């Protein structure tokens, strides 16, 4: 969800990924090929360095080479459970076939929509 705040609205590059449940408010710019994840809150006045990853509430900052630490911070946020209602199995992975089916069913509900 994008929200106007104090007369300013977010700017999001078309190549950026923003989680479906994210709320982006005010004078925020999300640049090219950025990723905004669920259950993450970057405190007011904080800066996420170019190419870095912010995860959690409050957000912890990671350089991109810290993949294992990023994954350790992301896993408990449970993206597939929150967004798709699909819990991870014993391997720690979500059933991508089930996620794909759910997304397809959701998109099919809009097959007769028309642009206004």
JOGI-V68901 format. One record per residue. N is the residue number from 0. RES is the residue in three letters. PHI is phi in whole degrees, -180 to 180 (none if undefined). Layout:
N/RES/PHI
N/RES/PHI
This chain:
0/UNK/none
1/UNK/-105
2/UNK/-129
3/UNK/-73
4/UNK/-141
5/UNK/53
6/UNK/78
7/UNK/-121
8/UNK/-122
9/UNK/-68
10/UNK/-121
11/UNK/-128
12/UNK/-64
13/UNK/-59
14/UNK/-88
15/UNK/-78
16/UNK/-107
17/UNK/-122
18/UNK/-56
19/UNK/-58
20/UNK/-98
21/UNK/-73
22/UNK/-118
23/UNK/-113
24/UNK/-132
25/UNK/80
26/UNK/-80
27/UNK/-123
28/UNK/-120
29/UNK/-112
30/UNK/-81
31/UNK/-53
32/UNK/57
33/UNK/-81
34/UNK/-137
35/UNK/-110
36/UNK/-101
37/UNK/-72
38/UNK/53
39/UNK/-123
40/UNK/-128
41/UNK/-89
42/UNK/-61
43/UNK/-55
44/UNK/84
45/UNK/-77
46/UNK/-124
47/UNK/-95
48/UNK/-59
49/UNK/-55
50/UNK/84
51/UNK/-84
52/UNK/-120
53/UNK/-112
54/UNK/-139
55/UNK/101
56/UNK/-138
57/UNK/-74
58/UNK/-65
59/UNK/-103
60/UNK/-96
61/UNK/-130
62/UNK/-73
63/UNK/-63
64/UNK/-80
65/UNK/-97
66/UNK/-54
67/UNK/-63
68/UNK/-70
69/UNK/-61
70/UNK/-60
71/UNK/-62
72/UNK/-78
73/UNK/-74
74/UNK/-52
75/UNK/-68
76/UNK/-73
77/UNK/54
78/UNK/-52
79/UNK/-65
80/UNK/-71
81/UNK/-69
82/UNK/-84
83/UNK/-112
84/UNK/72
85/UNK/-117
86/UNK/-81
87/UNK/-73
88/UNK/-84
89/UNK/-58
90/UNK/-77
91/UNK/91
92/UNK/-106
93/UNK/-87
94/UNK/-77
95/UNK/-66
96/UNK/-64
97/UNK/-66
98/UNK/-61
99/UNK/-61
100/UNK/-62
101/UNK/-67
102/UNK/-66
103/UNK/-61
104/UNK/-60
105/UNK/-63
106/UNK/-66
107/UNK/-61
108/UNK/-65
109/UNK/-109
110/UNK/-64
111/UNK/-104
112/UNK/-65
113/UNK/-134
114/UNK/-69
115/UNK/-102
